[in-house]
Amino acid sequence: MSEIAGRLSIQEGAKYLERTFGGRGMLLGGVPGVKRSSVVIIGGGVVGLNACKIAVGMGANVTVLDVNNERLAYFDDIFGCAVTTLYSTRANIQDVIRQAELIIGAVLLPGKAAPKLIYKEDINMMKKGAVMVDVAVDQGGCFETTRATTHQDPIFIIEDIIHYCVANMPGVVSRTSTIALTNTTLSYGLAIASNGLEKAVSTTPGLIAGINCYGGNCTCRGVSEAFDLTYTDPMDLIAKNNLQGRE
Ligand SMILES: NC(=O)c1ccc[n+]([C@@H]2O[C@H](COP(=O)([O-])OP(=O)(O)OC[C@H]3O[C@@H](n4cnc5c(N)ncnc54)[C@H](O)[C@@H]3O)[C@@H](O)[C@H]2O)c1
Protein backbone atom coordinates (compact mmCIF):
# COMPACT_ATOMS: atom_id res chain seq x y z
CA MET A 1 0.00 0.00 0.00
CA SER A 2 2.95 2.32 0.62
CA GLU A 3 4.16 1.67 -2.93
CA ILE A 4 0.76 2.72 -4.23
CA ALA A 5 0.41 5.76 -1.92
CA GLY A 6 3.92 6.92 -2.85
CA ARG A 7 3.27 6.76 -6.58
CA LEU A 8 -0.18 8.29 -6.20
CA SER A 9 1.13 11.17 -4.08
CA ILE A 10 2.91 12.65 -7.11
CA GLN A 11 -0.05 12.00 -9.42
CA GLU A 12 -2.42 13.79 -7.00
CA GLY A 13 0.11 16.52 -6.28
CA ALA A 14 0.54 17.20 -10.00
CA LYS A 15 -3.22 17.39 -10.40
CA TYR A 16 -3.72 19.91 -7.58
CA LEU A 17 -0.88 22.07 -8.89
CA GLU A 18 -3.23 22.81 -11.78
CA ARG A 19 -4.68 26.33 -11.70
CA THR A 20 -8.34 25.24 -11.65
CA PHE A 21 -7.79 23.66 -8.23
CA GLY A 22 -6.10 26.81 -6.89
CA GLY A 23 -2.64 25.39 -7.54
CA ARG A 24 0.36 27.28 -8.81
CA GLY A 25 -0.41 26.33 -12.39
CA MET A 26 2.81 24.46 -13.12
CA LEU A 27 3.79 21.30 -14.92
CA LEU A 28 6.08 19.07 -12.85
CA GLY A 29 8.54 18.66 -15.70
CA GLY A 30 8.25 22.17 -17.16
CA VAL A 31 9.01 22.42 -20.91
CA PRO A 32 12.18 23.48 -22.75
CA GLY A 33 12.79 27.11 -21.75
CA VAL A 34 10.50 26.94 -18.67
CA LYS A 35 11.67 25.68 -15.32
CA ARG A 36 10.72 22.38 -13.78
CA SER A 37 8.72 22.17 -10.54
CA SER A 38 10.55 21.49 -7.33
CA VAL A 39 9.37 18.41 -5.42
CA VAL A 40 10.44 17.85 -1.80
CA ILE A 41 9.95 14.38 -0.30
CA ILE A 42 10.33 14.14 3.49
CA GLY A 43 10.95 10.50 4.41
CA GLY A 44 12.81 8.16 2.09
CA GLY A 45 11.14 4.85 2.96
CA VAL A 46 8.80 2.86 0.72
CA VAL A 47 6.43 5.80 0.14
CA GLY A 48 9.34 8.19 -0.45
CA LEU A 49 11.11 5.89 -2.89
CA ASN A 50 7.99 5.35 -4.96
CA ALA A 51 7.12 9.05 -4.94
CA CYS A 52 10.68 9.80 -6.04
CA LYS A 53 10.50 7.36 -8.98
CA ILE A 54 7.40 9.03 -10.37
CA ALA A 55 8.59 12.60 -9.70
CA VAL A 56 11.92 11.92 -11.45
CA GLY A 57 10.06 10.19 -14.27
CA MET A 58 7.89 13.29 -14.75
CA GLY A 59 10.98 15.48 -14.94
CA ALA A 60 10.71 17.36 -11.64
CA ASN A 61 13.62 18.69 -9.58
CA VAL A 62 13.53 16.30 -6.63
CA THR A 63 14.95 16.59 -3.10
CA VAL A 64 14.66 13.76 -0.58
CA LEU A 65 15.19 14.23 3.17
CA ASP A 66 15.62 11.47 5.73
CA VAL A 67 17.32 10.92 9.10
CA ASN A 68 18.71 7.58 7.95
CA ASN A 69 22.02 8.10 6.15
CA GLU A 70 21.97 4.61 4.65
CA ARG A 71 18.65 5.40 3.08
CA LEU A 72 19.99 8.66 1.65
CA ALA A 73 22.99 6.79 0.26
CA TYR A 74 20.61 4.33 -1.42
CA PHE A 75 18.75 7.18 -3.13
CA ASP A 76 22.07 8.63 -4.21
CA ASP A 77 23.16 5.28 -5.69
CA ILE A 78 19.88 4.65 -7.49
CA PHE A 79 19.06 8.12 -8.80
CA GLY A 80 22.49 9.75 -9.01
CA CYS A 81 22.36 13.43 -10.00
CA ALA A 82 18.62 13.28 -10.69
CA VAL A 83 17.93 13.64 -6.96
CA THR A 84 19.36 15.82 -4.19
CA THR A 85 19.54 14.08 -0.80
CA LEU A 86 19.58 16.02 2.45
CA TYR A 87 19.72 15.01 6.10
CA SER A 88 16.36 15.90 7.63
CA THR A 89 16.92 18.83 10.00
CA ARG A 90 14.71 21.79 10.78
CA ALA A 91 17.10 24.11 8.94
CA ASN A 92 17.24 21.95 5.81
CA ILE A 93 13.46 21.53 5.74
CA GLN A 94 12.90 25.29 6.08
CA ASP A 95 15.44 25.89 3.35
CA VAL A 96 13.89 23.55 0.75
CA ILE A 97 10.20 24.25 1.34
CA ARG A 98 10.68 27.92 0.33
CA GLN A 99 11.41 26.79 -3.24
CA ALA A 100 9.00 23.84 -3.39
CA GLU A 101 5.96 23.53 -5.61
CA LEU A 102 5.06 20.09 -4.21
CA ILE A 103 5.90 18.63 -0.77
CA ILE A 104 5.30 15.00 0.13
CA GLY A 105 5.18 14.00 3.82
CA ALA A 106 6.26 10.33 4.01
CA VAL A 107 7.83 9.78 7.44
CA LEU A 108 7.19 6.93 9.85
CA LEU A 109 8.28 6.29 13.42
CA PRO A 110 7.08 2.71 13.94
CA GLY A 111 4.53 2.46 16.78
CA LYS A 112 4.48 6.23 17.30
CA ALA A 113 2.68 9.28 15.96
CA ALA A 114 4.42 10.95 13.01
CA PRO A 115 6.71 13.81 14.08
CA LYS A 116 5.55 17.31 13.07
CA LEU A 117 8.15 18.59 10.61
CA ILE A 118 6.41 21.54 8.94
CA TYR A 119 4.78 24.03 11.30
CA LYS A 120 1.90 26.42 10.71
CA GLU A 121 4.22 29.42 10.65
CA ASP A 122 6.44 27.74 8.01
CA ILE A 123 3.59 27.94 5.52
CA ASN A 124 4.03 31.71 5.25
CA MET A 125 7.47 31.21 3.72
CA MET A 126 6.16 28.89 0.98
CA LYS A 127 5.12 29.82 -2.55
CA LYS A 128 1.42 30.58 -3.03
CA GLY A 129 -0.38 27.72 -4.80
CA ALA A 130 2.13 25.10 -3.66
CA VAL A 131 0.72 21.66 -2.78
CA MET A 132 1.41 19.61 0.35
CA VAL A 133 0.50 15.90 0.30
CA ASP A 134 0.68 14.38 3.78
CA VAL A 135 0.81 10.63 3.15
CA ALA A 136 1.67 10.12 6.84
CA VAL A 137 -1.79 11.44 7.79
CA ASP A 138 -2.79 7.93 8.95
CA GLN A 139 -0.17 8.30 11.71
CA GLY A 140 -1.35 11.79 12.67
CA GLY A 141 0.45 13.58 9.84
CA CYS A 142 3.85 15.28 9.67
CA PHE A 143 2.54 18.79 8.94
CA GLU A 144 1.07 20.79 11.82
CA THR A 145 -1.79 21.96 9.56
CA THR A 146 -2.80 18.43 8.51
CA ARG A 147 -6.29 17.10 9.11
CA ALA A 148 -7.55 13.89 7.58
CA THR A 149 -9.61 14.23 4.40
CA THR A 150 -11.51 11.79 2.17
CA HIS A 151 -11.53 10.96 -1.54
CA GLN A 152 -14.92 12.74 -1.77
CA ASP A 153 -13.40 15.97 -0.41
CA PRO A 154 -9.62 15.46 -0.59
CA ILE A 155 -8.19 18.97 -0.23
CA PHE A 156 -8.39 22.11 1.87
CA ILE A 157 -6.48 25.37 1.55
CA ILE A 158 -4.62 27.24 4.29
CA GLU A 159 -2.83 30.51 3.44
CA ASP A 160 -3.00 29.66 -0.29
CA ILE A 161 -1.29 26.30 0.25
CA ILE A 162 -3.27 23.28 -0.94
CA HIS A 163 -3.33 20.39 1.53
CA TYR A 164 -4.12 16.85 0.33
CA CYS A 165 -4.43 14.54 3.37
CA VAL A 166 -6.42 11.45 2.38
CA ALA A 167 -5.94 8.75 5.00
CA ASN A 168 -6.58 5.81 2.68
CA MET A 169 -5.00 6.89 -0.58
CA PRO A 170 -4.85 3.43 -2.27
CA GLY A 171 -8.66 3.18 -2.10
CA VAL A 172 -9.05 5.51 -5.07
CA VAL A 173 -7.09 3.18 -7.35
CA SER A 174 -9.01 0.18 -6.06
CA ARG A 175 -8.30 -2.15 -8.96
CA THR A 176 -4.52 -1.73 -8.69
CA SER A 177 -4.70 -1.89 -4.89
CA THR A 178 -6.87 -5.00 -4.73
CA ILE A 179 -4.67 -6.92 -7.15
CA ALA A 180 -1.47 -5.77 -5.39
CA LEU A 181 -2.83 -6.69 -1.96
CA THR A 182 -4.09 -10.05 -3.22
CA ASN A 183 -0.70 -10.81 -4.81
CA THR A 184 0.99 -10.47 -1.43
CA THR A 185 -1.69 -11.88 0.88
CA LEU A 186 -3.24 -14.76 -1.08
CA SER A 187 -0.57 -17.30 -0.10
CA TYR A 188 -1.23 -16.54 3.60
CA GLY A 189 -4.97 -16.92 3.15
CA LEU A 190 -4.53 -20.24 1.35
CA ALA A 191 -2.16 -21.53 4.08
CA ILE A 192 -4.75 -20.73 6.78
CA ALA A 193 -7.63 -22.15 4.73
CA SER A 194 -5.74 -25.39 4.00
CA ASN A 195 -4.18 -26.05 7.41
CA GLY A 196 -5.89 -23.86 10.02
CA LEU A 197 -4.04 -20.97 11.69
CA GLU A 198 -2.26 -23.07 14.34
CA LYS A 199 -0.60 -25.35 11.76
CA ALA A 200 -0.10 -22.62 9.19
CA VAL A 201 2.18 -20.58 11.47
CA SER A 202 4.70 -23.40 11.55
CA THR A 203 4.94 -23.62 7.75
CA THR A 204 4.45 -19.88 7.09
CA PRO A 205 6.22 -18.07 9.95
CA GLY A 206 5.47 -14.64 8.44
CA LEU A 207 1.89 -15.11 9.63
CA ILE A 208 2.90 -14.69 13.29
CA ALA A 209 3.49 -10.96 12.97
CA GLY A 210 0.00 -10.60 11.53
CA ILE A 211 -1.84 -12.10 14.52
CA ASN A 212 -3.20 -9.06 16.39
CA CYS A 213 -5.52 -10.98 18.73
CA TYR A 214 -5.95 -14.65 19.54
CA GLY A 215 -8.48 -16.34 21.84
CA GLY A 216 -9.51 -12.98 23.33
CA ASN A 217 -5.92 -11.85 24.00
CA CYS A 218 -4.06 -8.94 22.49
CA THR A 219 -1.04 -10.41 20.65
CA CYS A 220 0.29 -7.28 18.96
CA ARG A 221 2.83 -5.39 21.05
CA GLY A 222 2.17 -2.00 19.40
CA VAL A 223 -1.61 -2.27 19.90
CA SER A 224 -1.22 -3.44 23.52
CA GLU A 225 1.06 -0.47 24.29
CA ALA A 226 -1.17 2.05 22.50
CA PHE A 227 -4.33 0.89 24.30
CA ASP A 228 -2.77 -0.20 27.61
CA LEU A 229 -3.75 -3.86 27.16
CA THR A 230 -1.83 -6.88 28.37
CA TYR A 231 0.42 -8.29 25.65
CA THR A 232 0.60 -12.06 25.18
CA ASP A 233 2.98 -13.81 22.79
CA PRO A 234 0.77 -15.47 20.15
CA MET A 235 3.12 -18.47 19.89
CA ASP A 236 2.67 -19.23 23.63
CA LEU A 237 -1.10 -19.23 23.18
CA ILE A 238 -0.92 -21.38 20.04
CA ALA A 239 1.45 -23.87 21.73
CA LYS A 240 -0.97 -24.08 24.70
CA ASN A 241 -3.89 -24.55 22.34
CA ASN A 242 -2.07 -27.31 20.42
CA LEU A 243 -1.23 -29.06 23.71
CA GLN A 244 -4.87 -28.95 24.88
CA GLY A 245 -5.93 -30.29 21.46
CA ARG A 246 -3.64 -33.32 21.92
CA GLU A 247 -4.90 -34.04 25.48
N1 LIG B 1 -2.32 7.84 3.49
C1 LIG B 1 -2.21 6.61 3.04
O1 LIG B 1 -3.09 6.09 2.34
C2 LIG B 1 -0.99 5.81 3.34
C3 LIG B 1 -0.69 4.63 2.63
C4 LIG B 1 0.50 3.96 2.92
C5 LIG B 1 1.37 4.45 3.90
N2 LIG B 1 1.03 5.59 4.60
C6 LIG B 1 1.91 6.19 5.61
O2 LIG B 1 3.05 6.73 4.97
C7 LIG B 1 4.10 6.85 5.92
C8 LIG B 1 5.40 6.29 5.35
O3 LIG B 1 5.26 4.90 5.14
P1 LIG B 1 6.47 4.02 4.59
O4 LIG B 1 5.91 2.69 4.27
O5 LIG B 1 7.22 4.75 3.56
O6 LIG B 1 7.37 3.89 5.91
P2 LIG B 1 8.93 3.49 5.95
O7 LIG B 1 9.19 2.99 7.32
O8 LIG B 1 9.29 2.65 4.77
O9 LIG B 1 9.68 4.90 5.74
C9 LIG B 1 9.60 5.93 6.66
C10 LIG B 1 10.86 6.76 6.54
O10 LIG B 1 10.73 7.94 7.36
C11 LIG B 1 12.02 8.26 7.81
N3 LIG B 1 11.96 9.24 8.89
C12 LIG B 1 11.70 9.06 10.21
N4 LIG B 1 11.78 10.23 10.87
C13 LIG B 1 12.10 11.18 9.94
C14 LIG B 1 12.34 12.58 9.98
N5 LIG B 1 12.27 13.26 11.13
N6 LIG B 1 12.64 13.22 8.82
C15 LIG B 1 12.72 12.55 7.65
N7 LIG B 1 12.52 11.22 7.55
C16 LIG B 1 12.21 10.55 8.67
C17 LIG B 1 12.60 6.90 8.20
O11 LIG B 1 14.01 6.95 8.36
C18 LIG B 1 12.13 6.04 7.01
O12 LIG B 1 13.10 6.00 5.98
C19 LIG B 1 3.61 6.09 7.16
O13 LIG B 1 3.13 7.02 8.10
C20 LIG B 1 2.48 5.23 6.63
O14 LIG B 1 1.54 4.91 7.63
C21 LIG B 1 -0.13 6.25 4.34
The ligand as an ORCA input file, in Angstrom:
! r2SCAN-3c Opt
* xyz 0 1
  N      -2.324      7.839      3.489
  C      -2.214      6.606      3.035
  O      -3.088      6.093      2.341
  C      -0.991      5.807      3.339
  C      -0.691      4.630      2.632
  C       0.498      3.962      2.918
  C       1.371      4.448      3.904
  N       1.031      5.588      4.599
  C       1.907      6.187      5.611
  O       3.047      6.731      4.965
  C       4.098      6.853      5.917
  C       5.399      6.292      5.345
  O       5.256      4.895      5.139
  P       6.474      4.017      4.592
  O       5.910      2.692      4.266
  O       7.222      4.755      3.558
  O       7.372      3.894      5.906
  P       8.935      3.489      5.946
  O       9.188      2.989      7.320
  O       9.289      2.651      4.766
  O       9.678      4.904      5.742
  C       9.602      5.933      6.664
  C      10.863      6.765      6.536
  O      10.725      7.937      7.358
  C      12.021      8.255      7.809
  N      11.965      9.238      8.890
  C      11.696      9.061     10.210
  N      11.785     10.226     10.867
  C      12.100     11.176      9.938
  C      12.341     12.576      9.978
  N      12.273     13.258     11.130
  N      12.641     13.219      8.819
  C      12.718     12.548      7.652
  N      12.522     11.216      7.551
  C      12.208     10.546      8.671
  C      12.597      6.901      8.200
  O      14.010      6.946      8.356
  C      12.128      6.043      7.014
  O      13.105      5.998      5.976
  C       3.606      6.090      7.162
  O       3.130      7.018      8.102
  C       2.482      5.234      6.628
  O       1.544      4.907      7.634
  C      -0.129      6.255      4.342
*
